[in-house]
Amino acid sequence: MKTNEVKVKRVFNLIIVDESGSMSIIRRQAFAGMNETLQTVRQMQKKFPDQEQRITLVTFDTGHTTWHYDNMPASHTEDLEWNAYCPGGGTPLYDAMGMAISKVQAQTEDDDNVLVTVITDGEENSSQEWTLKMIRTMIEKLKKQHWTFTLIGTDNLDVETMAHSFAIDEHLKFQQSAAGTKAMFARERRSRERYNCRVAEDAAMPVGSFFEES
């Protein structure tokens, strides 16, 4: 006997946020933005009950990598406490990306949807284990398996060139100010909502259009 059961679509939200010292300039806005992003993913879980939203949220600097959530169902997450995000130290960007992406890769299956969001205000300066070539090779492979990568960087960076070096097609530059950071997170949330609508429709977002707004 056949059933009309709808297959649950799993959406993995991997969010990697720079916690190096220079982020202290926008600590309050970055902290608020991370919580707003968590709220958006929880809203997407309610809006699309046939999707299973999962969250991995990582912050990093030279002193530590903090897994605030590790493959947690969105409905089980709560907003971060203020003292959970305390910028300081350098920017081991390759190590943070490599560690987080490879860990989520081990948790996913081929037909899962994965959205990776990397937010930084600086370039790599202190990684010990991962290289740019290793990150790029991994990203190129995963883009063929329903993975979407986005790089969001401050206006002191050449974000487009930086994204291309990683083989990341979706990138966004924002002004490193209170207003600029707030606007960036608002735009990221709208893009995340569009992404989930596409997943619900089994329609891929055109490459390079993730942050485009009509």
Long-range contacts (C-beta under 8 A, 24 or more apart in sequence): 6-50, 7-50, 8-50, 8-51, 8-52, 9-50, 9-51, 9-52, 9-113, 9-199, 9-200, 10-51, 10-52, 10-54, 10-108, 10-109, 10-112, 10-113, 11-44, 11-51, 11-52, 11-53, 11-54, 11-112, 11-113, 11-114, 11-115, 11-196, 11-199, 12-54, 12-56, 12-71, 12-104, 12-107, 12-108, 12-112, 12-113, 12-114, 12-115, 13-41, 13-53, 13-54, 13-55, 13-56, 13-74, 13-115, 13-117, 13-192, 14-56, 14-58, 14-100, 14-101, 14-104, 14-114, 14-115, 14-116, 14-117, 15-55, 15-56, 15-57, 15-58, 15-117, 15-119, 16-58, 16-59, 16-60, 16-96, 16-97, 16-100, 16-116, 16-117, 16-118, 16-119, 17-57, 17-58, 17-59, 17-60, 17-85, 17-119, 17-120, 18-59, 18-60, 18-61, 18-91, 18-93, 18-119, 18-120, 18-121, 18-122, 19-59, 19-60, 19-61, 19-66, 19-85, 19-86, 19-87, 19-88, 19-89, 20-60, 20-61, 20-62, 20-87, 20-88, 20-89, 20-90, 20-91, 20-121, 20-122, 21-61, 21-87, 21-88, 21-89, 21-90, 22-87, 22-121, 22-122, 23-87, 23-121, 24-87, 24-88, 25-121, 25-176, 26-121, 26-176, 26-177, 26-178, 26-181, 27-85, 27-86, 27-87, 28-178, 29-178, 29-181, 29-182, 29-185, 30-85, 30-119, 30-181, 31-80, 31-82, 31-84, 31-85, 32-182, 32-185, 33-181, 33-182, 33-184, 33-185, 33-188, 34-80, 34-85, 35-79, 35-80, 36-185, 36-186, 36-189, 37-117, 37-185, 37-188, 37-189, 37-192, 38-74, 38-77, 38-78, 38-79, 38-80, 39-79, 40-189, 40-192, 40-193, 41-74, 41-77, 41-192, 42-74, 42-75, 42-77, 44-74, 44-192, 44-193, 44-196, 45-73, 45-74, 45-75, 47-196, 48-196, 48-199, 48-200, 50-200, 51-196, 51-199, 51-200, 56-100, 56-103, 56-104, 58-96, 58-99, 58-100, 59-84, 59-85, 60-92, 60-93, 60-95, 60-96, 61-87, 61-88, 61-89, 61-90, 61-91, 61-92, 62-89, 62-90, 62-91, 62-92, 62-126, 63-88, 63-89, 65-95, 65-96, 65-99, 70-103, 71-104, 71-107, 90-125, 90-126, 91-120, 91-122, 91-123, 91-124, 91-125, 91-126, 92-124, 92-125, 92-126, 92-127, 92-128, 93-118, 93-120, 93-122, 93-123, 93-124, 93-125, 93-127, 94-124, 94-127, 94-129, 94-130, 94-131, 94-132, 94-134, 94-135, 95-127, 95-128, 95-129, 95-130, 97-130, 97-135, 97-166, 98-127, 98-129, 98-130, 98-134, 98-135, 98-138, 99-129, 99-130, 101-135, 101-138, 101-139, 101-142, 102-138, 105-138, 105-142, 110-145, 110-146, 111-146, 112-146, 113-146, 113-148, 113-199, 114-142, 114-145, 114-146, 114-147, 114-148, 115-147, 115-148, 115-150, 115-192, 115-195, 116-147, 116-148, 116-149, 116-150, 117-150, 117-152, 117-188, 118-149, 118-150, 118-151, 118-152, 118-168, 119-152, 119-153, 120-151, 120-152, 120-153, 120-154, 120-157, 121-153, 121-154, 121-156, 121-157, 121-176, 122-154, 122-157, 123-157, 123-162, 132-165, 132-166, 135-166, 136-165, 136-166, 136-167, 139-166, 139-167, 139-168, 140-167, 143-167, 143-169, 148-195, 148-205, 148-210, 150-188, 150-191, 150-210, 150-211, 152-184, 152-188, 155-180, 169-207, 169-208, 169-210, 170-208, 170-209, 170-210, 170-211, 171-211, 172-211, 187-211, 187-213
